[in-house]
Amino acid sequence: METPLSTDRLVIRDWTAADAEAAFAIYGAEDVTHWLTPAMDRVGDVGAMRSVLQAWQETQPNLVPPRGRWAIERKEDGAVLGGLGIRLLPPFEEDLELSWQLAPGVWGRGYASEAATALIGWAFTQDTDELFAVARPNNNRAIAVAKRLGMQWVGETEKYYNLRLQVYRIRHTDLID
């Protein structure tokens, strides 16, 4: 993304090393990592999170848009609330997965839907026709966000990440009135 995306309450921007503590509150939380796909252990400490962020920063310029990972920052106070990502889904690496993760302390305030809506709009300007979201069957919060985004249930599969997952999809044409 050439410039950060902006919504009424949020800025979607690249991660920086200064985000390590805020990112650790997200990716170090068992309540978050328990649901992630692919399965991921929680990040152990701020130093490890700093290393993860550095890897994301180094990879970002080499990814073909709309792929990438971004921080979700609240405009009001500059707090980093979560992360967004678009990446290729295995095993054939044809389908693009939209993902979102928020710090547990800000769940239920509409931030995931607001940020993901902005990212979807941008992704569809990048020669992308559809995006998928995958969620573990009991991840009711993620499933609710996918539905609020206008994503349609496609089915259940074990094709991705060797996990049983619910699959949701949104197409560019779904956004055309």
C-alpha positions as CSV (number, residue, x, y, z in Angstrom):
1,M,0.0,0.0,0.0
2,E,1.6,3.3,-1.1
3,T,-0.1,5.4,1.6
4,P,-1.9,4.3,4.8
5,L,-5.7,3.6,4.5
6,S,-7.9,5.6,6.7
7,T,-11.4,5.2,8.1
8,D,-13.4,7.3,10.4
9,R,-11.7,5.9,13.5
10,L,-8.7,4.0,12.1
11,V,-5.5,4.1,10.1
12,I,-4.2,0.9,8.4
13,R,-0.5,1.2,8.0
14,D,2.7,-0.8,7.8
15,W,4.1,-2.3,11.0
16,T,7.1,-0.7,12.6
17,A,9.6,-1.8,15.2
18,A,8.1,0.7,17.6
19,D,4.9,-1.5,17.5
20,A,6.5,-4.4,19.3
21,E,4.7,-4.0,22.6
22,A,1.3,-3.4,21.1
23,A,1.8,-6.3,18.7
24,F,2.8,-8.5,21.6
25,A,-0.6,-7.7,23.3
26,I,-2.2,-9.2,20.2
27,Y,0.1,-12.1,19.1
28,G,1.2,-12.9,22.6
29,A,-2.4,-13.4,23.8
30,E,-3.6,-17.0,23.9
31,D,-7.2,-15.8,23.3
32,V,-5.9,-14.6,19.9
33,T,-3.4,-17.2,18.8
34,H,-5.7,-20.1,19.7
35,W,-7.8,-19.2,16.7
36,L,-5.1,-18.3,14.1
37,T,-4.7,-20.0,10.8
38,P,-2.2,-21.4,10.2
39,A,-1.9,-22.6,13.8
40,M,0.6,-20.5,15.6
41,D,2.0,-20.5,19.2
42,R,1.6,-17.3,21.0
43,V,4.7,-15.0,20.8
44,G,6.7,-15.5,24.0
45,D,7.9,-12.0,24.7
46,V,8.4,-8.5,23.3
47,G,11.8,-9.3,21.9
48,A,10.4,-12.2,19.9
49,M,7.6,-10.0,18.7
50,R,10.2,-7.4,17.6
51,S,11.8,-10.2,15.5
52,V,8.5,-11.2,14.0
53,L,7.8,-7.6,13.1
54,Q,11.2,-7.2,11.5
55,A,10.6,-10.3,9.3
56,W,7.2,-8.9,8.3
57,Q,8.8,-5.5,7.4
58,E,11.5,-7.1,5.4
59,T,9.0,-9.3,3.4
60,Q,6.4,-6.6,2.8
61,P,8.2,-4.7,-0.1
62,N,8.6,-8.0,-2.0
63,L,4.9,-9.0,-1.9
64,V,2.7,-8.5,-4.9
65,P,-0.3,-6.3,-3.9
66,P,-2.7,-6.8,-2.4
67,R,-0.7,-9.2,-0.3
68,G,0.8,-8.0,3.0
69,R,0.5,-7.4,6.7
70,W,-0.6,-4.2,8.3
71,A,-1.2,-2.6,11.7
72,I,-4.6,-1.2,12.7
73,E,-4.1,2.1,14.6
74,R,-6.8,4.1,16.3
75,K,-6.7,7.7,15.1
76,E,-7.9,9.1,18.4
77,D,-4.8,8.1,20.4
78,G,-2.4,6.3,18.0
79,A,-2.9,3.0,19.8
80,V,-2.2,-0.1,17.8
81,L,-5.3,-2.3,18.2
82,G,-4.7,-5.1,15.8
83,G,-3.4,-6.4,12.6
84,L,-4.7,-7.3,9.1
85,G,-3.3,-9.5,6.5
86,I,-3.8,-10.7,2.9
87,R,-1.8,-13.8,1.9
88,L,-2.0,-16.8,-0.4
89,L,-3.9,-19.8,0.9
90,P,-2.2,-23.2,0.6
91,P,-1.9,-25.7,-0.9
92,F,-2.2,-24.3,-4.5
93,E,-1.5,-20.6,-3.6
94,E,-4.2,-19.3,-5.9
95,D,-6.8,-18.0,-3.4
96,L,-6.1,-14.9,-1.3
97,E,-7.0,-15.0,2.5
98,L,-8.0,-11.9,4.3
99,S,-7.3,-12.1,8.1
100,W,-7.7,-9.9,11.1
101,Q,-6.5,-10.0,14.6
102,L,-7.3,-7.6,17.5
103,A,-6.1,-7.3,21.0
104,P,-8.7,-8.9,23.3
105,G,-9.3,-5.6,25.2
106,V,-10.8,-4.0,22.1
107,W,-13.0,-6.8,20.9
108,G,-16.7,-6.0,20.2
109,R,-16.2,-2.4,19.1
110,G,-16.4,-2.9,15.4
111,Y,-12.7,-2.2,14.7
112,A,-12.2,-5.5,12.8
113,S,-15.1,-4.9,10.5
114,E,-14.2,-1.3,9.9
115,A,-10.5,-2.0,9.1
116,A,-11.2,-5.1,7.0
117,T,-13.9,-3.2,5.0
118,A,-11.3,-0.6,4.1
119,L,-8.7,-3.2,3.2
120,I,-11.2,-5.1,1.0
121,G,-12.0,-1.9,-0.9
122,W,-8.3,-1.3,-1.5
123,A,-7.6,-4.9,-2.4
124,F,-10.3,-4.8,-5.1
125,T,-8.4,-1.9,-6.7
126,Q,-5.3,-4.2,-7.1
127,D,-6.6,-6.5,-9.8
128,T,-8.1,-8.9,-7.3
129,D,-11.6,-10.4,-7.9
130,E,-12.2,-12.3,-4.7
131,L,-10.9,-12.7,-1.1
132,F,-11.5,-15.6,1.3
133,A,-11.6,-15.8,5.1
134,V,-11.2,-19.0,7.0
135,A,-12.2,-19.6,10.6
136,R,-12.2,-22.5,12.9
137,P,-15.8,-23.7,13.3
138,N,-16.2,-22.5,16.9
139,N,-14.6,-19.1,16.3
140,N,-17.9,-17.3,16.5
141,R,-16.3,-13.8,16.6
142,A,-14.4,-14.3,13.3
143,I,-17.4,-15.9,11.6
144,A,-19.6,-12.9,12.7
145,V,-17.0,-10.4,11.3
146,A,-16.9,-12.3,8.0
147,K,-20.7,-12.1,7.7
148,R,-20.7,-8.4,8.7
149,L,-18.2,-7.8,5.8
150,G,-20.7,-9.3,3.4
151,M,-18.7,-12.5,2.9
152,Q,-20.7,-15.5,1.9
153,W,-20.3,-19.0,3.4
154,V,-18.7,-21.3,0.9
155,G,-18.4,-24.4,3.0
156,E,-16.2,-26.4,5.3
157,T,-12.9,-27.8,4.3
158,E,-9.7,-29.4,5.6
159,K,-7.8,-28.2,2.5
160,Y,-6.1,-25.2,4.2
161,Y,-3.5,-25.5,6.9
162,N,-4.6,-29.1,7.7
163,L,-7.3,-27.8,9.9
164,R,-11.1,-28.1,9.6
165,L,-12.2,-24.6,8.7
166,Q,-15.3,-22.6,7.7
167,V,-14.6,-20.7,4.4
168,Y,-16.2,-17.4,3.5
169,R,-15.7,-15.4,0.3
170,I,-16.4,-11.9,-1.0
171,R,-16.1,-11.0,-4.7
172,H,-15.5,-7.6,-6.2
173,T,-19.0,-7.9,-7.8
174,D,-20.6,-8.3,-4.3
175,L,-19.7,-4.6,-3.7
176,I,-21.3,-3.3,-6.9
177,D,-24.8,-1.9,-6.3
